[in-house]
């Protein structure tokens, strides 16, 4: 399939090597090189925002959101990250003014953020209404503590329960333990989008890394969802293919999918060891899954059984994760590169590529599951999951005012649509676009 890409959306050099590109440090390097080619005047020691050049070296240590967001994006076009992580954009602009050192000639944006456009208008209204308060909410922190204690208790029960043979350790209890571990993922995911807080490390109790996901997910997937530069879209392509710009899977994808979902959990623990390099160095927190296995082995009295229990726990967690997360972007209801008619307004792109479900579930479930109000989460990632529902009315009003089409469907419809997209006969697009407004 021949695809014409808008500026900044073309595949990166290592795009055809999903396993290699899973090294998020390499993605950052190649993204920076592509940005400098697209933004004349941008050098490795500067930052680009909206085609303007900034020297933020003196701002790194005082950035309210944390050092890494500035330090590790040096030499890059950070427009999308700047626009979406600051609901009070006027305040952020005032902060930045004194660091401006020049402009890029012939700057070509990946997305637009026009003041009268859908996204900028919605962001302005969210800020003015007081609904866009960034940072962790007390209620979410309280739920996090409760879920953490619940998971710890279930972990002990899993390892200390005797089976019918009199052995310590219950594989049956590994299932609810894995379900509770998923809440660690959902809540930790909420916190790592924000300024540094200890609660983000709940994410590291899974086999995933909050540090790496800040790059691959917060900086990579979130703004560039379903584009060829979305690292989450193509790092899985050695197993599953979703983008319509790429060939579809063969018939074995359906039995392969649930098996992959389960095995991803335990196997993800060794990925940092395999990929350790100068771009993706090992971190102390990478040892957490192995510490969990050691503790389980100690509690149940068997190394083999302890490792097996922890592996099942993580397998259950990733099975739930992929079952809940995949449909919000990969079904036939969501646009991907290759479907044609791309849009430039950032907000319109998010609405076109993202779905959501369970928007009326109880608040505690909304906080723990982490994929409700998902469009709002992509539009304003620093708004706590406990406060996202406050933006719904404004979102609906601006969708109507700017005639941005959006169709809400059930989770089960999205799950079915995802299964269909996994195998597209004759490489059909299978994009069920909403009716124009």
Steps between C-alpha positions, in 0.01 A plus 500: 500500500628845406447758775567873477606632839446846640811681634658324796284189468719289272650178643825536691812326359471192720124471446533166320671344801233495776717310748785745451269800521363368830812662647336826591835678516545425131152635428588825678825530302338443163206725586747777592685457169173514306396811694823679418456421130145640514584804714786694334712669765423245773828369641575224756528756782168680438127426523235587239146610588261613222794575276676715760836406650567494873804436716348333805825388658452740791139384545564127539544498878212738567237347270191448720416172326839342561845510343474206258227656284742778406840332536422196286328688216793729416545541124137411425177662386301491823194685370247221560632429849500869593147557371338195658673499840409858591126568528587853616691564180525877557692443823736257326558751220596768751751261658654425163531850359840582652657184359422572136813531282372487142264349247499211253468594136227318305381310807262215414281394795382145559173637643341843523378672817321800350342730757155469341541128431331214684783408735614847604141612555420197714822540701419866566151413624631216716745738667245779547248260653749374757458143371858472382687495829816302434669269744396213728163513676475403867219254425714318245789481746266353762370240253860424406597424860195274541573312176867464593410348838246275330755375250759439774248300702401295193869437424555357848184291475608368159835381633386369840184312400544122514370293211347152522849346488601701804733727300521872565384725219171517309486554125127568537574794727758625247203603283341753742851608595567579134168686479600718794844548347324651199376780725867576571547545127192718457573727796874517435425589138288791624784635714798467265340748260527767769771669697714263703318320779580179685168352388630460145722218622191283550531446125837330555340222705399363161770386259478836322715803581348838586823664383495341154126543463538873558685499169327227299149576626478858629733654239468243220155346491288773655545780245573279197239229550457274195761684292809328363701676773284356782741255670218300657345437157805336351696340782232229505512443125729202525192332650198712409437762231239774542588795276309502170817624329649155563408150378249316715566188711437141393232272648724387790470843660180412687637206704837677521354818648381370842813288538718803430297712742568256783866435427577870462477551876773263619716547187499877537711457814800387296464757218715763678774238544493406132483856373741660746710749306630853515157625387300279740716440810382274780337668798477379864122471468545242221577253780151529655342199317796285606465620858131407486596150383760467776250608767239260361754217503589578862137514611390181325823310563569412136702693242324331209154558642579858603614587147193325356258689724652837414504413129128414506425818697672714237344303217152568636587867538613545139205298369264746669710797390500412131134395502403841641753725327521363147138576398528871583737553205514190280139419408323572171358811669843667520696666222860395439763604249399349168129579533539829311370851583734581792420811704734770626324629813642301791168461677322381189772241448455364853123474459547324166747243635365439850193339652379468858263294712359461851474877539219458755667239721545567875782747588718235668487280188569801280815576695630143515424388143678793337341487152173684555454848352790401280455779246519754780808325636678531164396862461608600854729230644591694815139516623453238769272208417273607787434834328471397136122464516474874569616567144232286327236771459751750359633236261153419369423870452819570306461188286163635394621860458793398278304224324748231599328162458526242778306180555478329839468123493512227763815326619378171353448665161854639518640161598324335206622778268855441619476128429378583148789739432753235599415313179387722212411290191678642197656767727169685515512823699213404731466857628147573617522881491235697693244694298596865431325759717 
